[in-house]
Structure formats: structure tokens, C-alpha cells
């Protein structure tokens, strides 16, 4: 990786001009393949392939220059009209978050929230600014997907609560502080 170019996990969390949240897409909507960004080599690697008939219901990515309690950048679900390519940088606005925990194989519970954001270019979600603006069935489907996804990995996933855009913004601030302290 060139020392002149920042790693994707270290670019600005917010766009300096628009103040929109920056998101990097790891896994596109409709994909059976789960990708993850590897900062050591500056590219995306294939982590897992879902069973036939199971696909990601939404675009899934991370927020750069943040760190969650699991030690990884904060996870974010992006709502947009059409799936995006792996590695796409997206500007988005937070609409809320699913505060969740995962039970690891060792039996320990670990916090692993999912931020919910709308791409600023989304037509179908242009009026969505908070969780109440979304179809509640969509949120249930997302939560069910992550429950099944984790089960495939021998883990449990449980939702603690759904929180609004303001609370999601606080999670991002906490993630930025954790990244800066690391």
C-alpha cells in the first residue's frame, strides 16, 4: 500500500463539505459472498459464502476511522435503490441503529451494533430521516438475516434495541473516539 494514499479504513468519517457520513461497501445487496476489507493489503477479501438461497438483503459496509467494541470499524447497513459494488464509497445520513450483541463461540457476549443509513443518492428512501420513516418489516427482516447469518458461524445474535438517528450519531462519535485512542 502506498504511504501517500490513506487506507480505506482511515479516511474521514464525515464528508468535510456536506457533513454526510462516509461508508465503504463491503458486501452488496443480493450477494451470497461476504467480503471484508483487509487494511494490511489494501483490498477486499472473501470471508464466507452463504448457502444457496440466502443473500444479503441490504448493502453492508463500514464507517472509516471508527472502532466498535468488537475492535472492527463500525458496521453500517446502507439503504439505496440498487446494490452497490464492493469498495464503493458512499455518502449517507444516519436514520438509526440496531444495538445488538453476538455470543462468540467461547460463550462471551460482545456488542456489535448495526448502524442504519440512507445513501444520499437514494430515491426510494429520500424522505427517510429516522427509523419511523422505514417499513418496520424491513427492520425485522434485517434482524432475522443477522440472526441466521450468525447461526451459520456458530454464534448467537440478539437485538438489544432499535435507536433513533440521534442515538446512532452518538454511537459514531463513540466509535471515532475509540479509533483515535487505539
Residue pairs with C-beta under 8 A, 6 or more apart in sequence:
1 7
1 39
1 41
1 42
7 39
7 42
8 24
8 37
8 39
8 42
8 64
8 87
8 89
9 24
9 37
9 39
9 62
9 64
9 65
9 73
10 39
10 64
10 65
11 22
11 64
11 65
11 89
12 22
12 64
12 65
13 21
13 22
13 63
13 64
13 65
13 66
13 172
13 176
14 20
14 21
14 22
15 21
15 22
15 91
18 91
18 120
20 91
20 92
20 93
20 120
21 63
21 76
21 91
21 92
21 93
21 94
21 117
21 172
22 63
22 64
22 89
22 90
22 91
22 92
23 61
23 62
23 63
23 76
23 78
23 89
23 90
23 91
23 92
23 117
23 119
24 37
24 61
24 62
24 63
24 64
24 87
24 88
24 89
24 90
25 59
25 60
25 61
25 78
25 84
25 85
25 86
25 87
25 88
25 90
26 34
26 35
26 36
26 37
26 44
26 60
26 61
26 62
26 86
27 33
27 34
27 35
27 56
27 59
27 60
27 61
27 86
28 56
28 59
28 83
28 84
28 85
28 86
29 55
29 56
29 57
29 58
29 59
29 80
29 82
29 83
29 84
30 55
30 56
30 83
31 55
31 56
31 83
32 49
32 50
32 51
32 52
32 54
32 55
32 56
33 46
33 48
33 49
33 50
34 46
34 47
34 48
34 49
34 50
34 56
35 44
35 45
35 46
35 47
35 86
36 44
36 45
36 47
37 43
37 44
37 62
37 87
38 44
38 45
44 86
44 87
48 152
48 153
50 56
50 149
50 152
51 152
54 148
56 145
57 141
57 142
57 145
58 77
58 78
58 79
58 142
59 77
59 78
59 79
59 80
59 83
59 84
59 90
60 75
60 76
60 77
60 78
61 75
61 76
61 78
61 90
62 72
62 73
62 74
62 75
62 76
63 73
63 74
63 76
63 115
63 172
63 175
64 73
65 73
65 176
65 179
66 73
66 74
66 172
66 175
66 176
66 178
66 179
67 73
67 74
67 175
67 178
67 179
67 182
68 74
68 75
68 111
68 112
68 113
68 175
68 178
69 110
69 111
69 112
69 178
70 102
70 110
70 111
70 112
73 175
73 179
74 113
74 115
74 171
74 172
74 175
75 112
75 113
75 114
75 115
76 92
76 114
76 115
76 116
76 117
77 114
77 115
77 116
77 117
77 142
78 84
78 90
78 92
78 117
78 118
78 119
79 95
79 116
79 117
79 118
79 119
79 122
79 124
79 125
79 128
79 134
80 90
80 118
80 119
80 121
80 122
80 124
80 125
81 122
81 123
81 124
81 125
84 90
90 119
90 120
90 121
91 119
91 120
91 121
92 117
92 118
92 119
92 120
93 117
93 118
93 120
93 129
93 165
94 115
94 116
94 117
94 165
94 168
94 169
94 172
95 116
95 117
95 118
95 128
95 129
95 130
95 131
95 133
95 134
95 165
95 168
96 115
96 116
96 130
96 131
96 134
96 162
96 163
96 164
96 165
96 167
96 168
97 113
97 114
97 115
97 116
97 162
97 163
97 167
97 168
97 171
98 113
98 114
98 116
98 139
98 142
98 143
98 146
98 159
98 162
99 111
99 113
99 159
99 160
99 161
99 162
99 163
99 171
100 111
100 112
100 113
100 114
100 143
100 146
100 157
100 158
100 159
100 160
101 109
101 110
101 111
101 112
101 157
101 158
101 160
102 109
102 110
102 112
102 150
102 155
102 156
102 157
103 109
103 110
103 155
103 156
103 157
103 158
104 110
104 155
105 154
105 155
112 157
113 171
114 142
114 146
115 168
115 171
115 172
116 131
116 134
116 139
116 168
118 125
118 126
118 128
118 129
119 125
122 128
125 133
125 134
127 133
128 134
129 165
130 164
130 165
131 139
131 162
131 163
131 164
131 165
139 162
143 159
146 157
147 157
147 158
149 157
150 156
150 157
151 157
163 171
